[in-house]
Amino acid sequence: MDGLTLITIVFFVLFALRVPIAITLIGASLVGLMFAPSSIPISTLPTTMWQGVNHFVLLAIPFFILMGDLALASGVTQRLVDVAKAWIGHIHGGLAHVSVSVNIVMAGMSGSDLADAAATGKLLIPAMKRAGYPVAYAASIIAGAAMIGPLIPPSIAFILYAAATEASVGRLFLGGAIPGALLGALLMLQAYVQARRNNFPKEPKATFGERVKTTAVGLPVLLIPAVVLGSILSGIATPTEAAVLGVLAVIVVGGFMYREMSPATFTRQVLATSRTMGSVFLIIAAAAVFGRVLTLYGVADGLATWMTGITREPAVFLFAVILIYLLLGCMLDTVPIILVFVPLLMPTVNALGINEVQFGVITVFTLLIGLVTPPYGLTMFLLCRIANISMMQFWKEMWPIFGTMLVTLALITIYPELTTWLPDLMMPVK
């Protein structure tokens, strides 16, 4: 039995035993080192782990997570819901449209699917239930809308992809904007059709004065994404610096303008973010070791030779990768998939001439679908718990939305311009 086979067996055995993913990666790496074709001293592994996390761009992740947590704890989300209800709540399926539009704006503040699902789910699922919507439908439309968060900038997943591939974070952010907006538009169209067909309720139409008043109260919230994205796109700040500006903006809006963020709340959210980032950076460090071991076995080059021998057609390769991602997404979290498998696929991506931005958007989009599919789907389980429904009830309403996700994914795979046009326009490669 060769070393690569042993690595695979150890990885899946530890995973099946529910060993934490970071320990699983390190354990499989140590087994691989014992049988590696060329040996490296184990004493160099701490250096490899340090090199894995020693990326300036990764500093943006804790600040974006903190920004989203502070927004949730400071009444920011409620203001967004109020503004959206005032303007579009009267349309058929009004609260479904509100959930999508709020997630689009929240995307500019958190960049996390789970954070957006938690924020909007806790507010809108009870509201939609009181209004007469099926509670399973409320959970499913929010699950679909929460996918928009990691697509529209800023995005934690894109930052991880950039760290794994040395791609431009700014171009990735721009590349996800149109697919995110497209998914949002298709979800709203679907919500309108379902609302008309099932006679879902709509909110009373707000007067012009009510709209102006609500918008004025919520305007500071709407400016937070503008601060983050504007500073990145204008070149004033790097993504990491923009994340810090975003945290400061949320503190000013939630703490000083709305007065709903106490020092105790701020401290609690900082500690929660620290705990989250401890586990995330441990996974990143472990993935760096695992990737180095796989490099010793020549996995990336071997995979590139094998794939290009099967097909030279980029679209065929991309759809094959999508299928692999969908299967992996049912079992693993987004972070280890991006950090371990994306570097293995990049030689093939480059050999076939696939744009790294398009591949990054397809990667993130497909892995997000895994968050709503069993058995791993964290977003699915989170919303089922908030709505107090079973997985079967959730999926009874989720399958049309799942179909919309797949249609959007197919479009960005077949038409690369949907992901590359905006980056080439605003941040052309020099």
Secondary structure as the mmCIF struct_conf table of DSSP 4:
data_model
#
loop_
_struct_conf.conf_type_id
_struct_conf.id
_struct_conf.beg_label_comp_id
_struct_conf.beg_label_asym_id
_struct_conf.beg_label_seq_id
_struct_conf.end_label_comp_id
_struct_conf.end_label_asym_id
_struct_conf.end_label_seq_id
HELX_RH_AL_P HELX_RH_AL_P1 GLY A 3 ALA A 16
TURN_TY1_P TURN_TY1_P1 LEU A 17 ARG A 18
HELX_RH_AL_P HELX_RH_AL_P2 ILE A 21 MET A 34
TURN_TY1_P TURN_TY1_P2 PHE A 35 PHE A 35
BEND BEND1 PRO A 37 SER A 38
HELX_RH_3T_P HELX_RH_3T_P1 ILE A 42 THR A 44
HELX_RH_AL_P HELX_RH_AL_P3 LEU A 45 VAL A 53
HELX_RH_3T_P HELX_RH_3T_P2 PHE A 56 LEU A 59
HELX_RH_AL_P HELX_RH_AL_P4 ALA A 60 ALA A 73
TURN_TY1_P TURN_TY1_P3 SER A 74 GLY A 75
HELX_RH_AL_P HELX_RH_AL_P5 VAL A 76 ILE A 88
TURN_TY1_P TURN_TY1_P4 GLY A 89 HIS A 90
BEND BEND2 ILE A 91 ILE A 91
TURN_TY1_P TURN_TY1_P5 HIS A 92 GLY A 93
HELX_RH_AL_P HELX_RH_AL_P6 GLY A 94 MET A 106
TURN_TY1_P TURN_TY1_P6 ALA A 107 MET A 109
HELX_RH_AL_P HELX_RH_AL_P7 ASP A 113 ALA A 131
TURN_TY1_P TURN_TY1_P7 GLY A 132 GLY A 132
HELX_RH_AL_P HELX_RH_AL_P8 VAL A 135 ALA A 146
TURN_TY1_P TURN_TY1_P8 MET A 147 LEU A 151
BEND BEND3 ILE A 152 PRO A 154
HELX_RH_AL_P HELX_RH_AL_P9 ILE A 156 THR A 165
HELX_RH_AL_P HELX_RH_AL_P10 VAL A 169 ASN A 198
TURN_TY1_P TURN_TY1_P9 ASN A 199 ASN A 199
HELX_LH_PP_P HELX_LH_PP_P1 GLU A 203 THR A 207
HELX_RH_AL_P HELX_RH_AL_P11 PHE A 208 LEU A 233
TURN_TY1_P TURN_TY1_P10 SER A 234 GLY A 235
BEND BEND4 ILE A 236 ALA A 237
HELX_RH_AL_P HELX_RH_AL_P12 PRO A 239 VAL A 250
HELX_RH_PI_P HELX_RH_PI_P1 ILE A 251 MET A 257
BEND BEND5 TYR A 258 TYR A 258
HELX_RH_AL_P HELX_RH_AL_P13 PRO A 263 LEU A 296
TURN_TY1_P TURN_TY1_P11 TYR A 297 GLY A 298
HELX_RH_AL_P HELX_RH_AL_P14 VAL A 299 ILE A 310
HELX_RH_AL_P HELX_RH_AL_P15 PRO A 314 GLY A 329
TURN_TY1_P TURN_TY1_P12 CYS A 330 MET A 331
BEND BEND6 LEU A 332 LEU A 332
HELX_RH_AL_P HELX_RH_AL_P16 THR A 334 PRO A 336
HELX_RH_PI_P HELX_RH_PI_P2 ILE A 337 PHE A 341
HELX_RH_AL_P HELX_RH_AL_P17 VAL A 342 ALA A 351
TURN_TY1_P TURN_TY1_P13 LEU A 352 GLY A 353
HELX_RH_AL_P HELX_RH_AL_P18 GLU A 356 ILE A 369
HELX_RH_3T_P HELX_RH_3T_P3 GLY A 370 VAL A 372
BEND BEND7 THR A 373 THR A 373
TURN_TY1_P TURN_TY1_P14 PRO A 374 TYR A 376
HELX_RH_AL_P HELX_RH_AL_P19 LEU A 378 ALA A 387
TURN_TY1_P TURN_TY1_P15 ASN A 388 ASN A 388
HELX_RH_AL_P HELX_RH_AL_P20 MET A 391 ILE A 414
TURN_TY1_P TURN_TY1_P16 PRO A 416 PRO A 416
HELX_RH_AL_P HELX_RH_AL_P21 GLU A 417 MET A 426
BEND BEND8 MET A 427 MET A 427
#
